[in-house]
Amino acid sequence: MVTLSGVINANLMSLEQAIGVMLGQEIGTTITGRMIAFEIGNIRHVAIALGILLLEFGEKRKWQRYGQVLLGFGPNFAGMETMSGAPKLLAQNPVIAGWLAQMGTSPLLAIVAGALITDLLQSSSAMTALVIAMGARNVITLPGVIGLIYGANIGSCVAGPIASVRTSPIARRALRPQIIINVLGVLLFLPFIRTYANLLEGTAVDLPRQIANAHTIVDVAVSLVLFPFVKQIRLLASRLVPAPEAPEEERVTRFVNDTVRGLPSAAIMESSRELSRLGQTALDMLGLAQDALVAKDSVKAEEALRLERELADPLCDAIEQLVDAVIAQELDSREQKRCLQLKNINVDLAWQITLRTLPRLRSIASITTFP
């Protein structure tokens, strides 16, 4: 959700698309729990070793990126494996043991505890790993585990709003549906926790896999139920976070901001969109110059010069600076080629404005009173 907030703020995705992605990531987060429940074992060490090899010795940028993925995957699960040893020690404490037993009889308390712990860990996947470890060591009952998972879903909503404080209203709107969906999912299943726990006992033999099934079934069910109502969720989110009364100050670049500057692929795509704006501006200036020359209209000449001064020139400079910054990063051959193409197009548009549009405006100035 933190990443999604930045993507929306950079105008790379619409609000409706973001809600669809959000429903999908609710399902995607359950895969982590299933992998932990199936005990992937030494695969994490293989992933770390292979990731280092690809990252350090991969000749192509593509293989290096695969290495980055594996190098992130391995330590993630290695850390979760380390965490799984904690519940056994925690359960030896009489106070904590009593608290865990109480959560088994009071699912509402388990939900609150799951939300608070997830807020502290800032990771629902880490919370899921901890819950599965509790189940593997039989320090908590299945109803209590289900309550902790529900609470983890609610607690995972905290990081997004914190990350969206300085983003656009549309980015903040995308985070409100996540809160609504997760809270609604918990309320939907809360009255049936014990019945649901009884049903889950027949889905697997051991408790860790029952816990993974509980996580998956809830998130898949909630996503499927709410998917047909994406438009309604968008409207509700727009009402919860209304547009600002005063329009935001117009930037020179409409699609490029600080969020995409560190992402070469996104920066290249957004630079292309900015170039389209520059090309349309050049066409508008050329049309104004032609009309002004034929009709000797100084108003249109003034408008064309204003576009050149306030939009075309600053936008051309901004695109050049952005592309130069992207080229300075580590790119593959395709991205480097695309950056050079963008620079050439930017130069061509600048020359079109300078050699075709401005001389016509100067011609108008010589035959009219326009300065």
Buried (B, 14 or more C-beta within 10 A) or exposed (E): BEEBBBBBBBBBBEBEBBBBBBBEBBBEBBEBBBBBBEEBEEEBEEBBEBBBBBBEEBEEBEEBBBBEEBBEBBEBBBBBBEBBEEBBEBBEEEEBBEBBBEBBEBBEBBBBBBBBBBBEBBBBBBBBBBBBBBBBBEBBBBBBBBBBBBBBBBBBBBBBBEBBEEBBBBBBBBBBBBBBBBBBBBEEBBEEBEEBBEBBEEEBEEBBBBBBBBBBBBBBBBBEBBEEBBEEBBEBBBEBBEEEEEEEEEEBBEBBBEBBBEBBBBBBBBBBBBBEBBBEBBEBBBEBBBBBBEEBBBEBBBBBBEBBEEBBBEBBEBBBEBBEEBBEEEBBEEBBEBBEBBBEBBEEBBEBBBEEBBEBBEBBBEEBEBE
